[in-house]
Amino acid sequence: MKSPTFLAAATFILALGTGCLFPKNFAKVKANPHISTELQQQFEQRWEEKRAADLEAQGMNADAAKAQAAQEFSVKYSYAQPAGLP
């Protein structure tokens, strides 16, 4: 039977050898936060354009349709406003 000290040492050496304790991805570059902001703005623009087109197809004035689409987006996706934007 193996001694408990030997088993503990073997386990420790295996853990160090596999890299579990010291992953190499600590130095990875973080994603650019502006990408998510840009994506959010593109989504908002496309959503509002489509919603305004739908409202115009129902007979609404173009300016009123754009204003209503913007208001509906801010209500429906209020949680998705990126930091720094109104």
mmCIF file of the C-alpha atoms, coordinates in Angstrom:
data_MODEL
# 
_entry.id   MODEL 
# 
loop_
_atom_site.group_PDB 
_atom_site.id 
_atom_site.type_symbol 
_atom_site.label_atom_id 
_atom_site.label_alt_id 
_atom_site.label_comp_id 
_atom_site.label_asym_id 
_atom_site.label_entity_id 
_atom_site.label_seq_id 
_atom_site.pdbx_PDB_ins_code 
_atom_site.Cartn_x 
_atom_site.Cartn_y 
_atom_site.Cartn_z 
_atom_site.occupancy 
_atom_site.B_iso_or_equiv 
_atom_site.pdbx_formal_charge 
_atom_site.auth_seq_id 
_atom_site.auth_comp_id 
_atom_site.auth_asym_id 
_atom_site.auth_atom_id 
_atom_site.pdbx_PDB_model_num 
ATOM 1  C CA . MET A 1 1  ? 0.000   0.000  0.000   1.00 0.00 ? 1  MET A CA 1 
ATOM 2  C CA . LYS A 1 2  ? 1.274   3.482  -0.841  1.00 0.00 ? 2  LYS A CA 1 
ATOM 3  C CA . SER A 1 3  ? 1.847   5.984  1.891   1.00 0.00 ? 3  SER A CA 1 
ATOM 4  C CA . PRO A 1 4  ? -0.500  9.014  2.137   1.00 0.00 ? 4  PRO A CA 1 
ATOM 5  C CA . THR A 1 5  ? 2.465   11.329 1.692   1.00 0.00 ? 5  THR A CA 1 
ATOM 6  C CA . PHE A 1 6  ? 3.368   9.668  -1.606  1.00 0.00 ? 6  PHE A CA 1 
ATOM 7  C CA . LEU A 1 7  ? -0.220  9.911  -2.870  1.00 0.00 ? 7  LEU A CA 1 
ATOM 8  C CA . ALA A 1 8  ? -0.456  13.586 -1.907  1.00 0.00 ? 8  ALA A CA 1 
ATOM 9  C CA . ALA A 1 9  ? 2.863   14.360 -3.612  1.00 0.00 ? 9  ALA A CA 1 
ATOM 10 C CA . ALA A 1 10 ? 1.865   12.465 -6.752  1.00 0.00 ? 10 ALA A CA 1 
ATOM 11 C CA . THR A 1 11 ? -1.445  14.319 -6.909  1.00 0.00 ? 11 THR A CA 1 
ATOM 12 C CA . PHE A 1 12 ? 0.317   17.661 -6.472  1.00 0.00 ? 12 PHE A CA 1 
ATOM 13 C CA . ILE A 1 13 ? 2.836   16.879 -9.214  1.00 0.00 ? 13 ILE A CA 1 
ATOM 14 C CA . LEU A 1 14 ? 0.085   15.780 -11.602 1.00 0.00 ? 14 LEU A CA 1 
ATOM 15 C CA . ALA A 1 15 ? -1.879  18.972 -10.929 1.00 0.00 ? 15 ALA A CA 1 
ATOM 16 C CA . LEU A 1 16 ? 1.164   21.114 -11.674 1.00 0.00 ? 16 LEU A CA 1 
ATOM 17 C CA . GLY A 1 17 ? 2.068   19.064 -14.714 1.00 0.00 ? 17 GLY A CA 1 
ATOM 18 C CA . THR A 1 18 ? -1.338  19.469 -16.361 1.00 0.00 ? 18 THR A CA 1 
ATOM 19 C CA . GLY A 1 19 ? -1.355  23.221 -15.869 1.00 0.00 ? 19 GLY A CA 1 
ATOM 20 C CA . CYS A 1 20 ? -4.618  23.279 -13.931 1.00 0.00 ? 20 CYS A CA 1 
ATOM 21 C CA . LEU A 1 21 ? -3.310  25.584 -11.265 1.00 0.00 ? 21 LEU A CA 1 
ATOM 22 C CA . PHE A 1 22 ? -1.565  28.031 -13.577 1.00 0.00 ? 22 PHE A CA 1 
ATOM 23 C CA . PRO A 1 23 ? -3.527  28.557 -16.792 1.00 0.00 ? 23 PRO A CA 1 
ATOM 24 C CA . LYS A 1 24 ? -1.699  30.387 -19.543 1.00 0.00 ? 24 LYS A CA 1 
ATOM 25 C CA . ASN A 1 25 ? -4.671  32.517 -20.606 1.00 0.00 ? 25 ASN A CA 1 
ATOM 26 C CA . PHE A 1 26 ? -4.207  35.121 -17.864 1.00 0.00 ? 26 PHE A CA 1 
ATOM 27 C CA . ALA A 1 27 ? -2.265  37.341 -20.247 1.00 0.00 ? 27 ALA A CA 1 
ATOM 28 C CA . LYS A 1 28 ? -4.890  37.244 -23.031 1.00 0.00 ? 28 LYS A CA 1 
ATOM 29 C CA . VAL A 1 29 ? -5.972  40.613 -24.320 1.00 0.00 ? 29 VAL A CA 1 
ATOM 30 C CA . LYS A 1 30 ? -9.469  41.595 -23.296 1.00 0.00 ? 30 LYS A CA 1 
ATOM 31 C CA . ALA A 1 31 ? -12.030 42.229 -26.020 1.00 0.00 ? 31 ALA A CA 1 
ATOM 32 C CA . ASN A 1 32 ? -12.506 45.817 -27.105 1.00 0.00 ? 32 ASN A CA 1 
ATOM 33 C CA . PRO A 1 33 ? -15.544 47.214 -25.209 1.00 0.00 ? 33 PRO A CA 1 
ATOM 34 C CA . HIS A 1 34 ? -16.333 49.478 -28.157 1.00 0.00 ? 34 HIS A CA 1 
ATOM 35 C CA . ILE A 1 35 ? -17.256 46.458 -30.264 1.00 0.00 ? 35 ILE A CA 1 
ATOM 36 C CA . SER A 1 36 ? -20.276 45.693 -28.081 1.00 0.00 ? 36 SER A CA 1 
ATOM 37 C CA . THR A 1 37 ? -21.321 49.350 -28.168 1.00 0.00 ? 37 THR A CA 1 
ATOM 38 C CA . GLU A 1 38 ? -21.033 49.423 -31.943 1.00 0.00 ? 38 GLU A CA 1 
ATOM 39 C CA . LEU A 1 39 ? -23.024 46.195 -32.217 1.00 0.00 ? 39 LEU A CA 1 
ATOM 40 C CA . GLN A 1 40 ? -25.735 47.612 -29.948 1.00 0.00 ? 40 GLN A CA 1 
ATOM 41 C CA . GLN A 1 41 ? -25.984 50.769 -32.042 1.00 0.00 ? 41 GLN A CA 1 
ATOM 42 C CA . GLN A 1 42 ? -26.237 48.762 -35.272 1.00 0.00 ? 42 GLN A CA 1 
ATOM 43 C CA . PHE A 1 43 ? -28.950 46.563 -33.779 1.00 0.00 ? 43 PHE A CA 1 
ATOM 44 C CA . GLU A 1 44 ? -30.905 49.607 -32.608 1.00 0.00 ? 44 GLU A CA 1 
ATOM 45 C CA . GLN A 1 45 ? -30.653 51.288 -35.999 1.00 0.00 ? 45 GLN A CA 1 
ATOM 46 C CA . ARG A 1 46 ? -31.768 48.193 -37.928 1.00 0.00 ? 46 ARG A CA 1 
ATOM 47 C CA . TRP A 1 47 ? -34.610 47.479 -35.484 1.00 0.00 ? 47 TRP A CA 1 
ATOM 48 C CA . GLU A 1 48 ? -35.920 51.051 -35.621 1.00 0.00 ? 48 GLU A CA 1 
ATOM 49 C CA . GLU A 1 49 ? -35.688 51.138 -39.435 1.00 0.00 ? 49 GLU A CA 1 
ATOM 50 C CA . LYS A 1 50 ? -37.680 47.917 -39.751 1.00 0.00 ? 50 LYS A CA 1 
ATOM 51 C CA . ARG A 1 51 ? -40.266 48.968 -37.179 1.00 0.00 ? 51 ARG A CA 1 
ATOM 52 C CA . ALA A 1 52 ? -40.670 52.388 -38.826 1.00 0.00 ? 52 ALA A CA 1 
ATOM 53 C CA . ALA A 1 53 ? -41.144 50.688 -42.213 1.00 0.00 ? 53 ALA A CA 1 
ATOM 54 C CA . ASP A 1 54 ? -43.810 48.434 -40.686 1.00 0.00 ? 54 ASP A CA 1 
ATOM 55 C CA . LEU A 1 55 ? -45.605 51.448 -39.201 1.00 0.00 ? 55 LEU A CA 1 
ATOM 56 C CA . GLU A 1 56 ? -45.403 53.338 -42.503 1.00 0.00 ? 56 GLU A CA 1 
ATOM 57 C CA . ALA A 1 57 ? -46.882 50.297 -44.285 1.00 0.00 ? 57 ALA A CA 1 
ATOM 58 C CA . GLN A 1 58 ? -49.818 50.558 -41.883 1.00 0.00 ? 58 GLN A CA 1 
ATOM 59 C CA . GLY A 1 59 ? -50.353 54.158 -43.050 1.00 0.00 ? 59 GLY A CA 1 
ATOM 60 C CA . MET A 1 60 ? -48.464 56.195 -40.461 1.00 0.00 ? 60 MET A CA 1 
ATOM 61 C CA . ASN A 1 61 ? -46.545 59.374 -41.343 1.00 0.00 ? 61 ASN A CA 1 
ATOM 62 C CA . ALA A 1 62 ? -42.773 58.710 -41.847 1.00 0.00 ? 62 ALA A CA 1 
ATOM 63 C CA . ASP A 1 63 ? -41.631 61.131 -39.125 1.00 0.00 ? 63 ASP A CA 1 
ATOM 64 C CA . ALA A 1 64 ? -44.205 59.861 -36.645 1.00 0.00 ? 64 ALA A CA 1 
ATOM 65 C CA . ALA A 1 65 ? -43.267 56.265 -37.479 1.00 0.00 ? 65 ALA A CA 1 
ATOM 66 C CA . LYS A 1 66 ? -39.568 56.932 -36.785 1.00 0.00 ? 66 LYS A CA 1 
ATOM 67 C CA . ALA A 1 67 ? -40.374 58.645 -33.495 1.00 0.00 ? 67 ALA A CA 1 
ATOM 68 C CA . GLN A 1 68 ? -42.667 55.824 -32.390 1.00 0.00 ? 68 GLN A CA 1 
ATOM 69 C CA . ALA A 1 69 ? -40.110 53.174 -33.396 1.00 0.00 ? 69 ALA A CA 1 
ATOM 70 C CA . ALA A 1 70 ? -37.418 54.926 -31.325 1.00 0.00 ? 70 ALA A CA 1 
ATOM 71 C CA . GLN A 1 71 ? -39.762 55.163 -28.341 1.00 0.00 ? 71 GLN A CA 1 
ATOM 72 C CA . GLU A 1 72 ? -40.784 51.491 -28.642 1.00 0.00 ? 72 GLU A CA 1 
ATOM 73 C CA . PHE A 1 73 ? -37.136 50.412 -28.824 1.00 0.00 ? 73 PHE A CA 1 
ATOM 74 C CA . SER A 1 74 ? -36.226 52.344 -25.686 1.00 0.00 ? 74 SER A CA 1 
ATOM 75 C CA . VAL A 1 75 ? -39.111 50.716 -23.810 1.00 0.00 ? 75 VAL A CA 1 
ATOM 76 C CA . LYS A 1 76 ? -38.628 47.189 -25.170 1.00 0.00 ? 76 LYS A CA 1 
ATOM 77 C CA . TYR A 1 77 ? -34.819 47.111 -24.865 1.00 0.00 ? 77 TYR A CA 1 
ATOM 78 C CA . SER A 1 78 ? -34.202 49.501 -21.978 1.00 0.00 ? 78 SER A CA 1 
ATOM 79 C CA . TYR A 1 79 ? -31.884 46.969 -20.324 1.00 0.00 ? 79 TYR A CA 1 
ATOM 80 C CA . ALA A 1 80 ? -29.629 46.877 -23.413 1.00 0.00 ? 80 ALA A CA 1 
ATOM 81 C CA . GLN A 1 81 ? -28.411 50.495 -23.343 1.00 0.00 ? 81 GLN A CA 1 
ATOM 82 C CA . PRO A 1 82 ? -24.603 50.429 -23.316 1.00 0.00 ? 82 PRO A CA 1 
ATOM 83 C CA . ALA A 1 83 ? -22.772 52.487 -20.751 1.00 0.00 ? 83 ALA A CA 1 
ATOM 84 C CA . GLY A 1 84 ? -22.154 56.061 -21.789 1.00 0.00 ? 84 GLY A CA 1 
ATOM 85 C CA . LEU A 1 85 ? -25.120 56.305 -24.135 1.00 0.00 ? 85 LEU A CA 1 
ATOM 86 C CA . PRO A 1 86 ? -28.374 58.075 -23.291 1.00 0.00 ? 86 PRO A CA 1 
# 
